[in-house]
Amino acid sequence: MENDQCVIKIGFLKAHFFGYQRVSDDTQEFCEDAPAVTESIFVVEYLHDYLKEMQVDFRIISDVNSLGRFANWQDIAALKTLERDTVYFLPPAVYPNGTLRADYLFEQAGDYIGIVTAVHPEKKKTYRAVFYFQVGGYRYKYIALLVALLLLVQILYWFFGSKKGLPNSRYLKTRPTDRT
């Protein structure tokens, strides 16, 4: 459980976070990055029963300030554009069954930050989880770019490297043979 990448910490409390997307004729589950720009279902399953008594909300914001993987609540609280950057907000509610579900249709690929907020019912203490994710296969573009760059370097090496005496039959100098 400690190494489970799908577990988020809401203060000292933990929850299992994952999402679903229909991609082609198949449904894919994710807990970090959403593979496609499409309808997404987010699920937060409480791993502490105490969360079942708390008001919990869920928000998704565009990562317009490039906070990325290191985003934390202090970064979010400092945003002057939180409402404008919010693409989805599920109002606070109590989920006595221990499962929060949110549906959202992503309209464009990009970087996003999810925020889960839970409020203690008596002390009015607030706990938050802030997590970064990407939508739409962003990383695959970088992998394709890297592969293309490596291929270009290899081709340039073959072309220019062969002129410097590397084995290539076009550039091998022939020596006259001794005939005796």
Beta strands, then each sheet from edge to edge (+ up, - down):
strand 1: 7-10
strand 2: 13-23
strand 3: 26-30
strand 4: 39-46
strand 5: 55-62
strand 6: 86-94
strand 7: 99-105
strand 8: 110-119
strand 9: 126-135
sheet 1: 1+ 2- 3+
sheet 2: 1+ 2- 4+ 7-
sheet 3: 6+ 5- 8+ 9-
end
